[in-house]
Amino acid sequence: MNYSITANPALQWRDYLGVCKLKVVALIVFTALVGMFLAVPGMVPWQSLVFGTLGIGLAAASAAAINHVVDQHADALMKRTAARPVASGSLTGRNCLVFALVIGALAMWILVQFVNTLTAVLTFASLIGYAVVYTLYLKRATPQNIVIGGAAGAAPPVLGWTAVTGTVDPHALLLFLIIFVWTPPHFWALAIHRRNEYARADIPMLPVTHGVSFTRLQVLLYTILLVVVTVLPFITHMSGLLYLVGALALGAGFLYHAVALMRDDSDRQAMKTFGYSIVYLMALFAFLLVDHYLPLRLPYF
């Protein structure tokens, strides 16, 4: 059933907010904000902070809404996504697409007018990478979809950094690398739990094409790589000892869950690993932020 905005405005706007995937957008905006603050020794200029955050957030919401339109038929076949506004018929695909294009265009205008052109270009590339390249093609083309498509999801810290400096710094690319390596073990843990739904929707996620045992091994290997990568900010003197201790502690927790996943045949551990991965990324970036502004930086070894 389609709702008209005049008949039930509150329900209609709830549906529009639903296609924005607010939890995902919040995580994207948070990592972008950390990128902004790490780019400068002091406070981020207010214009970059306000308009950069707004533009990046709107672009992420636009990409999420396009994903709802493209995946509406597959979403309807999966229990996890069947209640989404477009898949359930609460919102038409046409209205959702118009909404996505409007907020996407607004995001680009804000970034060009009030931030800088480079941030707008990179944000647009990230939007296209997720909404078009990943959702339209990669997702159904290869079981490595989340690895290749993860580049779009790893871009926010770089976008935040360029919003402040107007340049792409190697340290910003380190933040990109962390999220890029984090994405496969994060998503494959969920895919293990939802593998039957992905199979029903004919989406070749790794547990569907290569089996659960192989996917669990990949989760463990990527987690080991992630722990190594997260040490790089300390090695390159981007961050200090506080970050290193936090990163290693969080990495040990992730490794614990990845090893437990190798030994546990139930789907319960897969969801525990997925849930921890979200907390892990938020806490890791929080350590980066706190370490950056720690009044007394401890010496490097």
C-alpha positions, -999 to +999 in steps of 0.1 A: +000+000+000+013+035-009+007+063+015+002+099+002+020+126+020-013+146+025-031+116+040-005+107+066+025+130+066+041+116+097+041+081+083+054+093+050+084+111+065+091+081+087+094+060+055+117+086+039+139+085+070+138+047+069+154+046+034+183+067+047+196+039+069+202+063+097+224+040+118+247+034+088+248+072+080+256+079+117+286+056+115+297+072+082+293+107+096+312+098+128+343+085+108+341+115+086+341+138+117+372+120+131+389+125+097+381+163+100+395+166+136+426+145+128+434+168+099+442+198+121+461+203+154+434+225+169+397+231+163+381+224+129+369+256+111+332+259+118+323+261+081+341+229+072+326+212+103+290+221+097+287+221+059+311+192+054+292+170+079+259+180+063+270+174+028+287+140+035+257+129+056+232+138+029+252+121+002+254+089+023+216+091+028+211+095-009+232+064-017+213+044+009+180+055-006+191+045-041+201+011-026+165+007-014+152+013-049+176-010-067+173-038-042+136-036-035+128-070-051+157-088-033+149-070-001+113-084-002+127-119-002+149-115+029+135-114+064+161-088+075+151-063+048+114-072+039+101-044+061+121-017+044+098+011+030+102+004-007+103-034-004+072-035+017+053-010-005+051+018+021+070+040-003+071+038-041+104+033-059+098+064-079+092+086-049+122+072-032+144+077-062+133+114-065+140+119-028+175+103-033+183+125-062+171+157-045+192+151-013+221+139-034+220+171-055+217+192-023+247+175-009+268+183-039+257+219-039+265+223-002+300+208-006+308+229-037+295+261-023+306+260+013+334+234+015+356+227-016+354+211-050+377+182-042+355+170-014+324+173-036+341+152-063+353+125-040+319+124-022+301+120-055+325+092-066+318+075-033+281+078-038+283+064-073+307+037-061+281+024-036+248+031-052+257+022-088+290+002-090+284-020-059+246-022-057+238-025-094+268-046-105+293-060-080+267-072-055+254-098-080+286-103-100+311-117-076+314-132-041+342-106-036+315-079-039+320-065-004+358-064-007+358-044-039+327-023-030+342-016+004+362+012-011+331+034-012+323+027+024+359+034+035+359+069+020+343+090+047+374+098+068+391+109+036+361+131+027+363+146+062+400+153+059+397+169+025+367+190+037+392+207+061+424+207+042+414+205+005+440+178+000+443+140+002+469+133+029+486+099+033+473+098+069+438+101+056+445+071+033+455+051+064+420+058+079+406+046+045+427+014+047+415+006+082+378+007+072+385-010+039+401-040+057+374-039+085+345-042+060+349-079+049+350-095+084+322-071+095+299-080+067+307-116+062+299-123+098+264-111+091+263-129+057+270-162+075+239-157+097+218-146+067+232-169+041+199-187+033+182-154+027+210-143+003+207-176-015+170-171-019+175-137-033+202-151-057+229-128-043+263-145-044+276-137-010+307-156+001+289-181+025+265-189-004+292-195-031+321-209-010+304-223+021+304-212+058+338-228+067+356-210+040+340-177+050+349-182+087+385-186+077+383-154+056+369-135+086+398-147+107+424-138+081+410-104+075+408-098+112+445-106+116+453-082+088+431-056+104+450-058+136+482-052+117+468-023+097+455-006+128+491-004+142+502+018+113+489+051+126+512+046+156+542+035+135+538+065+112+535+089+142+500+099+133+488+087+167+504+080+201+506+054+228+470+058+240+457+049+205+481+019+202+469+004+235+433+009+226+438-005+191+455-036+204+429-042+230+401-038+206+419-060+181+423-087+207+386-086+212+379-089+174+404-118+172+387-135+201+353-134+182+369-145+149+385-175+166+353-183+184+335-181+150+359-207+136+349-231+164+312-224+167+289-240+143+259-220+154+248-187+138+248-170+172+285-164+172+283-149+138+259-123+151+281-117+181+310-111+158+290-088+136+278-068+166+313-065+181+326-053+147+304-022+148+314-014+184+350-020+174+351+005+146+334+032+166+357+027+196+388+026+174+380+059+158+371+073+192+406+063+204+421+081+174+402+112+183+410+112+220+446+105+214+448+134+189+437+159+216+454+143+246+471+173+264+502+154+272+513+132+243+534+103+255+568+099+237+572+074+209+594+044+213 
